[in-house]
């Protein structure tokens, strides 16, 4: 394993992934990789089409690779190709073969899942509803269990989630 350990921060929409990723990077004096999907939606003014999914995941992973070369010990990744593949199943009931291969490379030292226990907030084009958030959360934990990917569920407010992570990763 390289000197930098990648930390996957996964979760359904509006569950605090970005806020947590940024706070953890600041706390540990390192970098985080923001979710490229947000930039995609903001730049193009639309939600992705099925044929966009692989490019979104590939860009996300490419940004991780670039940041890993500059990160300090840990790199916090606000989503991974696994979430892109999961949303492909939600919206199109299938995953493109290229995306499936990229998703299969879940090579993160730690995987944290943000619980959908904070208030759901609409976010323009990117967020659907509390019902979708709960469904995606269930699908995520089922997928991780089926693939044998160990994860820690992070619940509560940001300070509590930070303490949970620090208990596992150690102090800054």
C-alpha positions as CSV (number, residue, x, y, z in Angstrom):
1,X,0.0,0.0,0.0
2,X,1.2,3.5,-0.8
3,X,2.2,5.9,2.0
4,X,-1.2,7.7,1.5
5,X,-4.3,5.8,2.6
6,X,-7.5,6.6,0.8
7,X,-10.6,6.9,2.9
8,X,-13.9,6.5,1.2
9,X,-16.8,8.6,2.5
10,X,-20.0,7.1,1.1
11,X,-23.6,7.8,1.6
12,X,-26.9,8.8,0.1
13,X,-27.8,12.3,-1.0
14,X,-27.9,14.9,1.7
15,X,-26.2,12.8,4.3
16,X,-23.2,15.0,5.0
17,X,-20.4,13.4,2.9
18,X,-19.0,16.7,1.6
19,X,-19.1,18.5,5.0
20,X,-17.5,15.5,6.7
21,X,-14.8,15.0,4.1
22,X,-13.8,18.7,4.1
23,X,-13.7,18.8,8.0
24,X,-11.7,15.6,8.2
25,X,-9.1,16.8,5.7
26,X,-8.8,20.1,7.7
27,X,-8.5,18.1,10.9
28,X,-5.8,15.8,9.6
29,X,-3.9,18.5,7.6
30,X,-4.4,16.8,4.3
31,X,-6.5,16.8,1.1
32,X,-10.0,15.8,0.2
33,X,-11.4,15.1,-3.2
34,X,-14.8,16.8,-3.7
35,X,-17.6,14.9,-5.5
36,X,-17.2,15.5,-9.2
37,X,-20.9,14.9,-9.8
38,X,-21.7,18.2,-8.1
39,X,-19.4,20.1,-10.5
40,X,-20.8,18.2,-13.5
41,X,-24.4,19.2,-12.6
42,X,-23.4,22.8,-11.8
43,X,-21.4,23.2,-15.0
44,X,-23.8,21.5,-17.4
45,X,-27.0,22.6,-15.6
46,X,-28.4,19.1,-15.8
47,X,-28.4,15.7,-14.2
48,X,-26.2,13.0,-15.8
49,X,-27.5,10.7,-18.5
50,X,-26.6,7.0,-18.4
51,X,-23.8,7.5,-20.9
52,X,-22.2,10.1,-18.6
53,X,-21.8,7.8,-15.6
54,X,-18.5,6.1,-16.6
55,X,-16.9,9.5,-17.4
56,X,-18.1,10.9,-14.1
57,X,-16.6,7.9,-12.1
58,X,-13.4,8.0,-14.2
59,X,-13.0,11.7,-13.5
60,X,-13.6,11.2,-9.8
61,X,-11.0,8.4,-9.7
62,X,-8.5,10.5,-11.7
63,X,-8.8,13.3,-9.3
64,X,-8.2,10.9,-6.4
65,X,-5.0,9.7,-8.1
66,X,-3.8,13.2,-8.6
67,X,-4.6,14.3,-5.0
68,X,-3.0,11.1,-3.6
69,X,0.4,12.3,-4.9
70,X,0.1,15.4,-2.8
71,X,-1.9,14.2,0.3
72,X,-0.4,13.9,3.8
73,X,-0.9,10.3,5.1
74,X,-4.6,10.2,4.4
75,X,-6.8,11.3,1.5
76,X,-10.5,11.7,2.1
77,X,-12.6,10.8,-1.0
78,X,-16.1,12.3,-1.1
79,X,-17.7,9.4,-2.9
80,X,-16.2,6.7,-5.1
81,X,-17.1,4.9,-8.4
82,X,-19.2,2.5,-6.2
83,X,-21.7,5.3,-5.6
84,X,-21.9,6.1,-9.3
85,X,-22.6,2.5,-10.1
86,X,-25.2,2.3,-7.4
87,X,-27.0,5.3,-8.8
88,X,-26.8,3.7,-12.2
89,X,-28.8,0.8,-10.8
90,X,-31.3,3.2,-9.2
91,X,-32.0,5.2,-12.4
92,X,-31.3,2.8,-15.2
93,X,-31.5,-0.6,-13.5
94,X,-28.1,-1.6,-14.8
95,X,-24.4,-0.7,-14.7
96,X,-22.3,-0.1,-17.8
97,X,-19.5,-2.7,-18.1
98,X,-16.7,-0.1,-18.0
99,X,-18.2,1.5,-14.8
100,X,-18.6,-2.0,-13.3
101,X,-14.9,-2.7,-13.8
102,X,-14.0,0.7,-12.2
103,X,-16.4,0.1,-9.3
104,X,-14.8,-3.3,-8.7
105,X,-11.5,-1.5,-7.7
106,X,-12.7,-0.5,-4.3
107,X,-9.2,-0.3,-2.9
108,X,-9.7,2.1,0.1
109,X,-8.0,1.6,3.4
110,X,-11.2,2.7,5.2
111,X,-14.8,3.0,4.2
112,X,-17.2,5.2,6.1
113,X,-20.9,5.5,5.4
114,X,-22.8,8.6,6.5
115,X,-26.1,7.7,8.0
116,X,-29.2,9.5,6.5
117,X,-30.0,10.9,10.0
118,X,-29.6,14.6,9.3
119,X,-32.4,16.7,7.9
120,X,-32.9,16.1,4.2
121,X,-32.3,19.3,2.2
122,X,-33.2,19.9,-1.5
123,X,-30.3,20.9,-3.6
124,X,-31.5,21.9,-7.0
125,X,-31.1,19.3,-9.7
126,X,-29.0,16.8,-7.7
127,X,-31.3,15.7,-4.8
128,X,-34.6,13.9,-5.1
129,X,-36.3,13.2,-1.8
130,X,-36.1,11.7,1.7
131,X,-37.6,8.4,0.3
132,X,-34.8,8.1,-2.4
133,X,-32.2,9.0,0.2
134,X,-33.4,6.1,2.5
135,X,-33.6,3.7,-0.4
136,X,-30.1,4.5,-1.6
137,X,-28.8,4.1,1.9
138,X,-30.3,0.6,2.2
139,X,-28.9,-0.3,-1.2
140,X,-25.5,1.0,-0.2
141,X,-25.2,-1.0,3.0
142,X,-26.6,-4.1,1.2
143,X,-24.0,-3.7,-1.6
144,X,-21.1,-3.3,0.8
145,X,-22.2,-6.4,2.8
146,X,-22.7,-8.5,-0.4
147,X,-19.2,-7.5,-1.6
148,X,-17.6,-8.1,1.8
149,X,-16.4,-4.5,2.1
150,X,-15.9,-3.6,5.8
151,X,-17.4,-0.2,6.7
152,X,-18.2,2.0,9.7
153,X,-21.6,3.7,9.8
154,X,-21.2,7.3,11.0
155,X,-24.2,8.7,12.8
156,X,-25.1,11.9,14.5
157,X,-24.0,15.5,14.0
158,X,-20.6,16.5,12.6
159,X,-18.7,16.7,15.9
160,X,-19.9,13.2,16.8
161,X,-19.0,11.8,13.4
162,X,-15.5,13.4,13.7
163,X,-15.0,11.7,17.0
164,X,-16.1,8.3,15.6
165,X,-13.6,8.7,12.8
166,X,-10.8,9.9,15.1
167,X,-11.4,6.8,17.3
168,X,-10.5,4.6,14.3
169,X,-7.9,6.7,12.5
170,X,-6.2,8.2,15.5
171,X,-5.6,11.8,16.4
172,X,-4.3,14.3,13.9
